[in-house]
């Protein structure tokens, strides 16, 4: 049977419309629309995509005057990179994490336009970390990348340690050296 090009194109068009409708329905219900995966590069030369990703900021809080050993751990998930009081959008960004033995960690941001910016690692400010109304002292501990591999294996990779009490993976197969974020 002979079909016209318009009839052959209909299934692709229909799939696209259904995908848009589902995304709109998810947004209407307050669900986050799935973002494209990030590409993670490790020090051993391997790489893999990570989907359903977020940057996860771990921090602790405790009441002023109380023992820090009684601190409570918390996490804030974000799609932005927080450095001090800055919020850096990750869309199209390439993030390089440099760790030289005996030296401080350093970040190199490569923006979509190709511009590079070197930044010292600085913990996020209290204003970004603490939940509204959260009282007491707030200390950032680490920045992790969380998500799932294409085989649905949950992964959590330590990117930065803000305190000496946290140590990110030192083995090449655990150490993240670069992340390419989707546009």
Buried (B, 14 or more C-beta within 10 A) or exposed (E): EEEEEEEEEEEEEEEEEEEEEEEEEEEEEEEEEEBEBBBBBBBEEEEBBBBBBBBBBBBBBBEEEEEEEEBEEBBBEBEBBBBEEEEBEBEEBBBBBBBEEEEEBBBBBBBEEEEEEEBEBBBBBBEBBBEEEEEBBBBBBBBBBBBBBEEEEEBEBBBBBBEEEBEBBEEEEEBBBBBBBBE
